[in-house]
Amino acid sequence: IGLLLGSLIAYVAAKLIGIGFSISASTITLAVGFSAAIGIIFGYMPARKASRLNPIDALRSI
């Protein structure tokens, strides 16, 4: 959704100021790769911490 919305905003902005607009496959691949890497990096530590909890103790603290 973000990729489509960002592309649409960039296209409209380019048309308003009168410059060309193009997106290559490598740009899309790079954006998706960075997004996936950030999600994996920042999701790893909380998931690791949660995996070390005893389920009964975790439910008891709710």
PyMOL Python script that loads the backbone (N, CA, C, O; Angstrom):
from pymol import cmd

cmd.read_pdbstr("""\
ATOM      1  N   ILE A   1       0.839  -1.187   0.000  1.00  0.00           N
ATOM      2  CA  ILE A   1       0.000   0.000   0.000  1.00  0.00           C
ATOM      3  C   ILE A   1       0.881   1.246   0.000  1.00  0.00           C
ATOM      4  O   ILE A   1       0.620   2.196  -0.738  1.00  0.00           O
ATOM      5  N   GLY A   2       1.917   1.239   0.824  1.00  0.00           N
ATOM      6  CA  GLY A   2       2.807   2.394   0.913  1.00  0.00           C
ATOM      7  C   GLY A   2       3.528   2.662  -0.394  1.00  0.00           C
ATOM      8  O   GLY A   2       3.709   3.815  -0.787  1.00  0.00           O
ATOM      9  N   LEU A   3       3.941   1.592  -1.068  1.00  0.00           N
ATOM     10  CA  LEU A   3       4.631   1.748  -2.344  1.00  0.00           C
ATOM     11  C   LEU A   3       3.716   2.395  -3.376  1.00  0.00           C
ATOM     12  O   LEU A   3       4.136   3.296  -4.103  1.00  0.00           O
ATOM     13  N   LEU A   4       2.481   1.945  -3.441  1.00  0.00           N
ATOM     14  CA  LEU A   4       1.533   2.516  -4.396  1.00  0.00           C
ATOM     15  C   LEU A   4       1.187   3.958  -4.059  1.00  0.00           C
ATOM     16  O   LEU A   4       1.139   4.814  -4.942  1.00  0.00           O
ATOM     17  N   LEU A   5       0.947   4.223  -2.783  1.00  0.00           N
ATOM     18  CA  LEU A   5       0.602   5.576  -2.365  1.00  0.00           C
ATOM     19  C   LEU A   5       1.772   6.531  -2.592  1.00  0.00           C
ATOM     20  O   LEU A   5       1.576   7.646  -3.076  1.00  0.00           O
ATOM     21  N   GLY A   6       2.970   6.107  -2.251  1.00  0.00           N
ATOM     22  CA  GLY A   6       4.151   6.938  -2.474  1.00  0.00           C
ATOM     23  C   GLY A   6       4.391   7.211  -3.948  1.00  0.00           C
ATOM     24  O   GLY A   6       4.751   8.326  -4.327  1.00  0.00           O
ATOM     25  N   SER A   7       4.193   6.201  -4.778  1.00  0.00           N
ATOM     26  CA  SER A   7       4.359   6.372  -6.223  1.00  0.00           C
ATOM     27  C   SER A   7       3.324   7.333  -6.788  1.00  0.00           C
ATOM     28  O   SER A   7       3.639   8.160  -7.644  1.00  0.00           O
ATOM     29  N   LEU A   8       2.096   7.224  -6.311  1.00  0.00           N
ATOM     30  CA  LEU A   8       1.037   8.115  -6.772  1.00  0.00           C
ATOM     31  C   LEU A   8       1.335   9.563  -6.385  1.00  0.00           C
ATOM     32  O   LEU A   8       1.180  10.469  -7.204  1.00  0.00           O
ATOM     33  N   ILE A   9       1.758   9.779  -5.151  1.00  0.00           N
ATOM     34  CA  ILE A   9       2.081  11.135  -4.698  1.00  0.00           C
ATOM     35  C   ILE A   9       3.262  11.692  -5.492  1.00  0.00           C
ATOM     36  O   ILE A   9       3.250  12.858  -5.886  1.00  0.00           O
ATOM     37  N   ALA A  10       4.282  10.862  -5.728  1.00  0.00           N
ATOM     38  CA  ALA A  10       5.437  11.308  -6.504  1.00  0.00           C
ATOM     39  C   ALA A  10       5.037  11.640  -7.939  1.00  0.00           C
ATOM     40  O   ALA A  10       5.532  12.611  -8.510  1.00  0.00           O
ATOM     41  N   TYR A  11       4.152  10.847  -8.519  1.00  0.00           N
ATOM     42  CA  TYR A  11       3.685  11.099  -9.888  1.00  0.00           C
ATOM     43  C   TYR A  11       2.931  12.422  -9.973  1.00  0.00           C
ATOM     44  O   TYR A  11       3.176  13.227 -10.871  1.00  0.00           O
ATOM     45  N   VAL A  12       2.021  12.639  -9.040  1.00  0.00           N
ATOM     46  CA  VAL A  12       1.239  13.882  -9.029  1.00  0.00           C
ATOM     47  C   VAL A  12       2.160  15.079  -8.816  1.00  0.00           C
ATOM     48  O   VAL A  12       2.013  16.100  -9.487  1.00  0.00           O
ATOM     49  N   ALA A  13       3.106  14.963  -7.890  1.00  0.00           N
ATOM     50  CA  ALA A  13       4.038  16.063  -7.633  1.00  0.00           C
ATOM     51  C   ALA A  13       4.890  16.353  -8.863  1.00  0.00           C
ATOM     52  O   ALA A  13       5.137  17.516  -9.183  1.00  0.00           O
ATOM     53  N   ALA A  14       5.337  15.317  -9.552  1.00  0.00           N
ATOM     54  CA  ALA A  14       6.143  15.504 -10.761  1.00  0.00           C
ATOM     55  C   ALA A  14       5.342  16.204 -11.849  1.00  0.00           C
ATOM     56  O   ALA A  14       5.872  17.068 -12.548  1.00  0.00           O
ATOM     57  N   LYS A  15       4.089  15.848 -12.000  1.00  0.00           N
ATOM     58  CA  LYS A  15       3.243  16.497 -13.003  1.00  0.00           C
ATOM     59  C   LYS A  15       2.979  17.954 -12.648  1.00  0.00           C
ATOM     60  O   LYS A  15       2.942  18.812 -13.530  1.00  0.00           O
ATOM     61  N   LEU A  16       2.794  18.239 -11.358  1.00  0.00           N
ATOM     62  CA  LEU A  16       2.522  19.614 -10.936  1.00  0.00           C
ATOM     63  C   LEU A  16       3.702  20.539 -11.191  1.00  0.00           C
ATOM     64  O   LEU A  16       3.511  21.697 -11.563  1.00  0.00           O
ATOM     65  N   ILE A  17       4.911  20.046 -10.995  1.00  0.00           N
ATOM     66  CA  ILE A  17       6.069  20.919 -11.208  1.00  0.00           C
ATOM     67  C   ILE A  17       6.697  20.727 -12.581  1.00  0.00           C
ATOM     68  O   ILE A  17       7.685  21.384 -12.908  1.00  0.00           O
ATOM     69  N   GLY A  18       6.138  19.841 -13.382  1.00  0.00           N
ATOM     70  CA  GLY A  18       6.535  19.708 -14.774  1.00  0.00           C
ATOM     71  C   GLY A  18       7.830  18.956 -15.022  1.00  0.00           C
ATOM     72  O   GLY A  18       8.572  19.305 -15.940  1.00  0.00           O
ATOM     73  N   ILE A  19       8.119  17.942 -14.236  1.00  0.00           N
ATOM     74  CA  ILE A  19       9.303  17.125 -14.488  1.00  0.00           C
ATOM     75  C   ILE A  19       8.869  15.707 -14.820  1.00  0.00           C
ATOM     76  O   ILE A  19       7.718  15.330 -14.597  1.00  0.00           O
ATOM     77  N   GLY A  20       9.798  14.923 -15.354  1.00  0.00           N
ATOM     78  CA  GLY A  20       9.493  13.547 -15.718  1.00  0.00           C
ATOM     79  C   GLY A  20       9.395  12.642 -14.502  1.00  0.00           C
ATOM     80  O   GLY A  20       9.936  12.943 -13.438  1.00  0.00           O
ATOM     81  N   PHE A  21       8.701  11.538 -14.675  1.00  0.00           N
ATOM     82  CA  PHE A  21       8.507  10.579 -13.585  1.00  0.00           C
ATOM     83  C   PHE A  21       8.722   9.178 -14.122  1.00  0.00           C
ATOM     84  O   PHE A  21       8.099   8.783 -15.107  1.00  0.00           O
ATOM     85  N   SER A  22       9.603   8.427 -13.479  1.00  0.00           N
ATOM     86  CA  SER A  22       9.789   7.023 -13.857  1.00  0.00           C
ATOM     87  C   SER A  22      10.253   6.236 -12.640  1.00  0.00           C
ATOM     88  O   SER A  22      10.990   6.741 -11.793  1.00  0.00           O
ATOM     89  N   ILE A  23       9.810   5.002 -12.577  1.00  0.00           N
ATOM     90  CA  ILE A  23      10.223   4.091 -11.513  1.00  0.00           C
ATOM     91  C   ILE A  23      10.703   2.813 -12.186  1.00  0.00           C
ATOM     92  O   ILE A  23       9.989   2.215 -12.991  1.00  0.00           O
ATOM     93  N   SER A  24      11.916   2.404 -11.850  1.00  0.00           N
ATOM     94  CA  SER A  24      12.459   1.184 -12.440  1.00  0.00           C
ATOM     95  C   SER A  24      12.212  -0.010 -11.516  1.00  0.00           C
ATOM     96  O   SER A  24      11.900   0.150 -10.336  1.00  0.00           O
ATOM     97  N   ALA A  25      12.357  -1.189 -12.074  1.00  0.00           N
ATOM     98  CA  ALA A  25      12.173  -2.408 -11.283  1.00  0.00           C
ATOM     99  C   ALA A  25      13.220  -2.496 -10.180  1.00  0.00           C
ATOM    100  O   ALA A  25      12.938  -3.002  -9.094  1.00  0.00           O
ATOM    101  N   SER A  26      14.427  -2.006 -10.450  1.00  0.00           N
ATOM    102  CA  SER A  26      15.469  -2.059  -9.420  1.00  0.00           C
ATOM    103  C   SER A  26      15.136  -1.140  -8.248  1.00  0.00           C
ATOM    104  O   SER A  26      15.472  -1.453  -7.106  1.00  0.00           O
ATOM    105  N   THR A  27      14.485  -0.017  -8.516  1.00  0.00           N
ATOM    106  CA  THR A  27      14.078   0.887  -7.439  1.00  0.00           C
ATOM    107  C   THR A  27      13.026   0.222  -6.558  1.00  0.00           C
ATOM    108  O   THR A  27      13.091   0.313  -5.332  1.00  0.00           O
ATOM    109  N   ILE A  28      12.072  -0.436  -7.170  1.00  0.00           N
ATOM    110  CA  ILE A  28      11.028  -1.130  -6.412  1.00  0.00           C
ATOM    111  C   ILE A  28      11.638  -2.269  -5.597  1.00  0.00           C
ATOM    112  O   ILE A  28      11.297  -2.451  -4.429  1.00  0.00           O
ATOM    113  N   THR A  29      12.538  -3.034  -6.210  1.00  0.00           N
ATOM    114  CA  THR A  29      13.201  -4.133  -5.508  1.00  0.00           C
ATOM    115  C   THR A  29      13.999  -3.620  -4.315  1.00  0.00           C
ATOM    116  O   THR A  29      13.964  -4.219  -3.240  1.00  0.00           O
ATOM    117  N   LEU A  30      14.711  -2.526  -4.498  1.00  0.00           N
ATOM    118  CA  LEU A  30      15.492  -1.934  -3.415  1.00  0.00           C
ATOM    119  C   LEU A  30      14.589  -1.468  -2.276  1.00  0.00           C
ATOM    120  O   LEU A  30      14.904  -1.695  -1.107  1.00  0.00           O
ATOM    121  N   ALA A  31      13.484  -0.825  -2.599  1.00  0.00           N
ATOM    122  CA  ALA A  31      12.554  -0.340  -1.573  1.00  0.00           C
ATOM    123  C   ALA A  31      11.938  -1.500  -0.798  1.00  0.00           C
ATOM    124  O   ALA A  31      11.844  -1.444   0.428  1.00  0.00           O
ATOM    125  N   VAL A  32      11.525  -2.531  -1.490  1.00  0.00           N
ATOM    126  CA  VAL A  32      10.938  -3.698  -0.826  1.00  0.00           C
ATOM    127  C   VAL A  32      11.987  -4.406   0.031  1.00  0.00           C
ATOM    128  O   VAL A  32      11.685  -4.866   1.132  1.00  0.00           O
ATOM    129  N   GLY A  33      13.207  -4.492  -0.468  1.00  0.00           N
ATOM    130  CA  GLY A  33      14.288  -5.124   0.292  1.00  0.00           C
ATOM    131  C   GLY A  33      14.602  -4.384   1.580  1.00  0.00           C
ATOM    132  O   GLY A  33      14.746  -5.002   2.634  1.00  0.00           O
ATOM    133  N   PHE A  34      14.711  -3.051   1.501  1.00  0.00           N
ATOM    134  CA  PHE A  34      14.968  -2.261   2.703  1.00  0.00           C
ATOM    135  C   PHE A  34      13.812  -2.378   3.693  1.00  0.00           C
ATOM    136  O   PHE A  34      14.039  -2.490   4.898  1.00  0.00           O
ATOM    137  N   SER A  35      12.595  -2.355   3.202  1.00  0.00           N
ATOM    138  CA  SER A  35      11.435  -2.482   4.089  1.00  0.00           C
ATOM    139  C   SER A  35      11.428  -3.831   4.800  1.00  0.00           C
ATOM    140  O   SER A  35      11.162  -3.905   6.000  1.00  0.00           O
ATOM    141  N   ALA A  36      11.716  -4.879   4.067  1.00  0.00           N
ATOM    142  CA  ALA A  36      11.762  -6.212   4.669  1.00  0.00           C
ATOM    143  C   ALA A  36      12.885  -6.309   5.696  1.00  0.00           C
ATOM    144  O   ALA A  36      12.698  -6.879   6.771  1.00  0.00           O
ATOM    145  N   ALA A  37      14.048  -5.757   5.369  1.00  0.00           N
ATOM    146  CA  ALA A  37      15.183  -5.803   6.295  1.00  0.00           C
ATOM    147  C   ALA A  37      14.873  -5.058   7.587  1.00  0.00           C
ATOM    148  O   ALA A  37      15.188  -5.546   8.672  1.00  0.00           O
ATOM    149  N   ILE A  38      14.268  -3.900   7.485  1.00  0.00           N
ATOM    150  CA  ILE A  38      13.914  -3.123   8.677  1.00  0.00           C
ATOM    151  C   ILE A  38      12.897  -3.887   9.522  1.00  0.00           C
ATOM    152  O   ILE A  38      13.018  -3.931  10.746  1.00  0.00           O
ATOM    153  N   GLY A  39      11.909  -4.482   8.885  1.00  0.00           N
ATOM    154  CA  GLY A  39      10.915  -5.264   9.616  1.00  0.00           C
ATOM    155  C   GLY A  39      11.527  -6.452  10.334  1.00  0.00           C
ATOM    156  O   GLY A  39      11.172  -6.747  11.475  1.00  0.00           O
ATOM    157  N   ILE A  40      12.443  -7.132   9.669  1.00  0.00           N
ATOM    158  CA  ILE A  40      13.093  -8.293  10.283  1.00  0.00           C
ATOM    159  C   ILE A  40      14.002  -7.860  11.432  1.00  0.00           C
ATOM    160  O   ILE A  40      13.982  -8.467  12.503  1.00  0.00           O
ATOM    161  N   ILE A  41      14.793  -6.821  11.213  1.00  0.00           N
ATOM    162  CA  ILE A  41      15.728  -6.360  12.243  1.00  0.00           C
ATOM    163  C   ILE A  41      14.991  -5.891  13.493  1.00  0.00           C
ATOM    164  O   ILE A  41      15.344  -6.287  14.604  1.00  0.00           O
ATOM    165  N   PHE A  42      13.979  -5.057  13.323  1.00  0.00           N
ATOM    166  CA  PHE A  42      13.289  -4.505  14.485  1.00  0.00           C
ATOM    167  C   PHE A  42      12.227  -5.444  15.061  1.00  0.00           C
ATOM    168  O   PHE A  42      11.698  -5.176  16.139  1.00  0.00           O
ATOM    169  N   GLY A  43      11.911  -6.523  14.377  1.00  0.00           N
ATOM    170  CA  GLY A  43      10.996  -7.516  14.918  1.00  0.00           C
ATOM    171  C   GLY A  43      11.709  -8.656  15.627  1.00  0.00           C
ATOM    172  O   GLY A  43      11.096  -9.394  16.399  1.00  0.00           O
ATOM    173  N   TYR A  44      12.996  -8.800  15.367  1.00  0.00           N
ATOM    174  CA  TYR A  44      13.756  -9.917  15.926  1.00  0.00           C
ATOM    175  C   TYR A  44      13.891  -9.834  17.444  1.00  0.00           C
ATOM    176  O   TYR A  44      13.618 -10.813  18.140  1.00  0.00           O
ATOM    177  N   MET A  45      14.302  -8.700  17.958  1.00  0.00           N
ATOM    178  CA  MET A  45      14.558  -8.594  19.402  1.00  0.00           C
ATOM    179  C   MET A  45      13.294  -8.808  20.242  1.00  0.00           C
ATOM    180  O   MET A  45      13.349  -9.577  21.202  1.00  0.00           O
ATOM    181  N   PRO A  46      12.165  -8.169  19.935  1.00  0.00           N
ATOM    182  CA  PRO A  46      10.958  -8.447  20.730  1.00  0.00           C
ATOM    183  C   PRO A  46      10.512  -9.911  20.626  1.00  0.00           C
ATOM    184  O   PRO A  46      10.041 -10.492  21.603  1.00  0.00           O
ATOM    185  N   ALA A  47      10.662 -10.495  19.448  1.00  0.00           N
ATOM    186  CA  ALA A  47      10.272 -11.895  19.276  1.00  0.00           C
ATOM    187  C   ALA A  47      11.193 -12.813  20.069  1.00  0.00           C
ATOM    188  O   ALA A  47      10.743 -13.795  20.659  1.00  0.00           O
ATOM    189  N   ARG A  48      12.465 -12.494  20.080  1.00  0.00           N
ATOM    190  CA  ARG A  48      13.419 -13.298  20.849  1.00  0.00           C
ATOM    191  C   ARG A  48      13.128 -13.200  22.341  1.00  0.00           C
ATOM    192  O   ARG A  48      13.156 -14.202  23.056  1.00  0.00           O
ATOM    193  N   LYS A  49      12.850 -11.988  22.803  1.00  0.00           N
ATOM    194  CA  LYS A  49      12.533 -11.795  24.222  1.00  0.00           C
ATOM    195  C   LYS A  49      11.255 -12.560  24.592  1.00  0.00           C
ATOM    196  O   LYS A  49      11.193 -13.200  25.641  1.00  0.00           O
ATOM    197  N   ALA A  50      10.253 -12.490  23.736  1.00  0.00           N
ATOM    198  CA  ALA A  50       8.987 -13.176  24.006  1.00  0.00           C
ATOM    199  C   ALA A  50       9.154 -14.695  23.981  1.00  0.00           C
ATOM    200  O   ALA A  50       8.480 -15.406  24.727  1.00  0.00           O
ATOM    201  N   SER A  51      10.037 -15.184  23.138  1.00  0.00           N
ATOM    202  CA  SER A  51      10.225 -16.637  23.054  1.00  0.00           C
ATOM    203  C   SER A  51      10.901 -17.207  24.293  1.00  0.00           C
ATOM    204  O   SER A  51      10.805 -18.406  24.555  1.00  0.00           O
ATOM    205  N   ARG A  52      11.576 -16.368  25.049  1.00  0.00           N
ATOM    206  CA  ARG A  52      12.253 -16.829  26.263  1.00  0.00           C
ATOM    207  C   ARG A  52      11.349 -16.798  27.495  1.00  0.00           C
ATOM    208  O   ARG A  52      11.728 -17.292  28.557  1.00  0.00           O
ATOM    209  N   LEU A  53      10.167 -16.224  27.357  1.00  0.00           N
ATOM    210  CA  LEU A  53       9.253 -16.159  28.494  1.00  0.00           C
ATOM    211  C   LEU A  53       8.564 -17.502  28.713  1.00  0.00           C
ATOM    212  O   LEU A  53       8.273 -18.239  27.771  1.00  0.00           O
ATOM    213  N   ASN A  54       8.319 -17.789  29.957  1.00  0.00           N
ATOM    214  CA  ASN A  54       7.500 -18.948  30.296  1.00  0.00           C
ATOM    215  C   ASN A  54       6.048 -18.560  29.996  1.00  0.00           C
ATOM    216  O   ASN A  54       5.583 -17.544  30.512  1.00  0.00           O
ATOM    217  N   PRO A  55       5.315 -19.327  29.183  1.00  0.00           N
ATOM    218  CA  PRO A  55       3.948 -18.944  28.811  1.00  0.00           C
ATOM    219  C   PRO A  55       3.023 -18.733  30.007  1.00  0.00           C
ATOM    220  O   PRO A  55       2.173 -17.843  29.980  1.00  0.00           O
ATOM    221  N   ILE A  56       3.177 -19.525  31.031  1.00  0.00           N
ATOM    222  CA  ILE A  56       2.303 -19.395  32.202  1.00  0.00           C
ATOM    223  C   ILE A  56       2.592 -18.088  32.934  1.00  0.00           C
ATOM    224  O   ILE A  56       1.666 -17.398  33.360  1.00  0.00           O
ATOM    225  N   ASP A  57       3.868 -17.746  33.081  1.00  0.00           N
ATOM    226  CA  ASP A  57       4.225 -16.482  33.735  1.00  0.00           C
ATOM    227  C   ASP A  57       3.765 -15.289  32.902  1.00  0.00           C
ATOM    228  O   ASP A  57       3.315 -14.281  33.449  1.00  0.00           O
ATOM    229  N   ALA A  58       3.877 -15.403  31.587  1.00  0.00           N
ATOM    230  CA  ALA A  58       3.449 -14.308  30.713  1.00  0.00           C
ATOM    231  C   ALA A  58       1.944 -14.088  30.820  1.00  0.00           C
ATOM    232  O   ALA A  58       1.488 -12.946  30.883  1.00  0.00           O
ATOM    233  N   LEU A  59       1.174 -15.166  30.840  1.00  0.00           N
ATOM    234  CA  LEU A  59      -0.281 -15.039  30.959  1.00  0.00           C
ATOM    235  C   LEU A  59      -0.694 -14.563  32.350  1.00  0.00           C
ATOM    236  O   LEU A  59      -1.699 -13.866  32.496  1.00  0.00           O
ATOM    237  N   ARG A  60       0.062 -14.927  33.348  1.00  0.00           N
ATOM    238  CA  ARG A  60      -0.250 -14.523  34.712  1.00  0.00           C
ATOM    239  C   ARG A  60      -0.080 -13.010  34.886  1.00  0.00           C
ATOM    240  O   ARG A  60      -0.780 -12.399  35.694  1.00  0.00           O
ATOM    241  N   SER A  61       0.837 -12.406  34.142  1.00  0.00           N
ATOM    242  CA  SER A  61       1.107 -10.974  34.303  1.00  0.00           C
ATOM    243  C   SER A  61       0.122 -10.088  33.546  1.00  0.00           C
ATOM    244  O   SER A  61       0.214  -8.863  33.627  1.00  0.00           O
ATOM    245  N   ILE A  62      -0.803 -10.674  32.823  1.00  0.00           N
ATOM    246  CA  ILE A  62      -1.770  -9.874  32.054  1.00  0.00           C
ATOM    247  C   ILE A  62      -2.821  -9.291  32.959  1.00  0.00           C
ATOM    248  O   ILE A  62      -3.718  -8.589  32.491  1.00  0.00           O
TER     249      ILE A  62
END
""", "prot")
cmd.dss("prot")
cmd.show_as("cartoon", "prot")
cmd.util.cbc("prot")
cmd.orient("prot")
